[in-house]
Amino acid sequence: MLKNKTFKNISLTLILLTCGYFVAQLFNYSKLSDLDNEHLGTDYMDKYEVYALKTPNNLFFADEKVPLDRWDVKESLDRELLVNTYWQSQTLLFIKRANRYFPIIEPILKNEGVPDDFKYLALIESGLIPTVVSPAGAVGLWQFMPPTARDYKLEINKEVDERYNIEKSTQAACSYLKDSYEKFGSWALVAASYNAGRTHIHSQMKLQNAGSYYDLLLGEEPARYLFRIIATKFIMENPQDFGFRFRDSDLYPNIPTRKIKIKGEVKDFADLAKKNGLNYKILKLFNPWLRKPYLTNKSKKEYEITLPAKGYINFAFSEYKKPQEEEK
């Protein structure tokens, strides 16, 4: 009993000493913080700087000149340059993802006769996240709503949603954009109508007796939309001028792929993945348009499944170039 009592006394003493120590440390920390703050003010402000950005005098969107000699246009661009420069994490993610997805989008735009600058529209629409879904139900890189997607021959059902298919949705977007150009005759108005709708832009042009996007008074989102695209394009084409520093190895790799054709039923995509040397997760990442782990395919339609090219199925991120070197 005496030993237990002595042990309890010792334990209580240690607890009290420990608590006292932490209280003292907390007090000292508070005092140090106050002292540091007195000295930190000038040091911190000397080192931390936020710059106003120089807006360019000449810019083009889809080979159409942006009228930067107008104060309203220049200020609208300045806002988006500031937002996208100082929202560093988002813009750096845009740069990283663009390295993966622009090489898929660019040749389709070129083949379809759509200006290359529209790849930045896809970026603004979805952040280049192929699986993104908006609160309104728009889906994929190009953010198609179901009726428009079906109008442009994209299949949507419980098992397949081609709005998530990067190649097919890009082709559909090209058709939509070209149809809009036939209507408006201006790529700037085409971009605006992609956001606000053709009917709305047309009605506002008529109401305001305006023939240019830059002359239209629009709501907050469509008014900023084209300027977001132009600003993001300018930053991403000149990233170091805006303080973005990265190595090639920091960018998300554009992984070479191969296609396999499916004409019948697939009972289990996990099994199909395993037979091709990869897991179900990777198969779905390359084919987010497959909405179920199976495909009944009662119509016997031919589908193309995208898989990583052999040699690229499993590789360390830091060793991305290794498979390429081996193929040489």
PEGIUR-V883937 format. One record per residue. N is the residue number from 0. NEAR is the number of other C-alpha atoms within 8 Angstrom. Layout:
<<N	NEAR> <N	NEAR>>
This chain:
<<0	4> <1	5> <2	6> <3	7> <4	8> <5	8> <6	8> <7	8> <8	8> <9	8> <10	8> <11	8> <12	8> <13	8> <14	8> <15	8> <16	8> <17	8> <18	8> <19	8> <20	8> <21	8> <22	8> <23	8> <24	8> <25	8> <26	8> <27	8> <28	8> <29	8> <30	8> <31	8> <32	8> <33	8> <34	8> <35	8> <36	8> <37	7> <38	8> <39	8> <40	8> <41	7> <42	8> <43	8> <44	8> <45	7> <46	6> <47	6> <48	6> <49	4> <50	4> <51	5> <52	7> <53	4> <54	7> <55	6> <56	6> <57	7> <58	8> <59	8> <60	11> <61	10> <62	5> <63	8> <64	8> <65	8> <66	8> <67	11> <68	7> <69	7> <70	7> <71	6> <72	11> <73	12> <74	8> <75	10> <76	13> <77	10> <78	8> <79	13> <80	13> <81	10> <82	8> <83	12> <84	10> <85	6> <86	8> <87	8> <88	6> <89	8> <90	11> <91	9> <92	8> <93	11> <94	10> <95	11> <96	11> <97	10> <98	12> <99	13> <100	10> <101	9> <102	9> <103	10> <104	12> <105	10> <106	8> <107	11> <108	16> <109	10> <110	7> <111	9> <112	6> <113	11> <114	8> <115	9> <116	9> <117	10> <118	11> <119	11> <120	10> <121	12> <122	11> <123	10> <124	10> <125	13> <126	9> <127	13> <128	8> <129	11> <130	9> <131	9> <132	9> <133	8> <134	5> <135	4> <136	7> <137	11> <138	14> <139	17> <140	18> <141	12> <142	12> <143	10> <144	9> <145	8> <146	6> <147	8> <148	13> <149	10> <150	7> <151	9> <152	7> <153	13> <154	10> <155	11> <156	6> <157	7> <158	10> <159	11> <160	14> <161	11> <162	18> <163	14> <164	13> <165	12> <166	9> <167	10> <168	15> <169	12> <170	11> <171	12> <172	9> <173	11> <174	10> <175	9> <176	11> <177	9> <178	8> <179	12> <180	11> <181	7> <182	6> <183	9> <184	8> <185	8> <186	11> <187	12> <188	12> <189	12> <190	10> <191	14> <192	13> <193	9> <194	8> <195	9> <196	9> <197	9> <198	7> <199	9> <200	12> <201	8> <202	8> <203	11> <204	12> <205	8> <206	7> <207	7> <208	7> <209	11> <210	6> <211	10> <212	9> <213	6> <214	7> <215	10> <216	5> <217	7> <218	6> <219	6> <220	7> <221	11> <222	10> <223	10> <224	10> <225	11> <226	11> <227	12> <228	11> <229	11> <230	12> <231	13> <232	10> <233	8> <234	12> <235	8> <236	6> <237	8> <238	10> <239	7> <240	7> <241	8> <242	6> <243	8> <244	6> <245	6> <246	6> <247	5> <248	6> <249	7> <250	12> <251	10> <252	7> <253	8> <254	8> <255	7> <256	8> <257	8> <258	8> <259	8> <260	8> <261	10> <262	9> <263	10> <264	11> <265	10> <266	8> <267	9> <268	11> <269	9> <270	8> <271	9> <272	12> <273	10> <274	7> <275	6> <276	7> <277	11> <278	9> <279	11> <280	6> <281	8> <282	13> <283	9> <284	7> <285	9> <286	11> <287	11> <288	10> <289	10> <290	9> <291	8> <292	9> <293	10> <294	10> <295	8> <296	10> <297	7> <298	4> <299	8> <300	9> <301	8> <302	7> <303	8> <304	9> <305	11> <306	10> <307	11> <308	10> <309	5> <310	7> <311	10> <312	9> <313	6> <314	8> <315	6> <316	5> <317	5> <318	7> <319	10> <320	6> <321	7> <322	9> <323	8> <324	7> <325	6> <326	5> <327	4>>
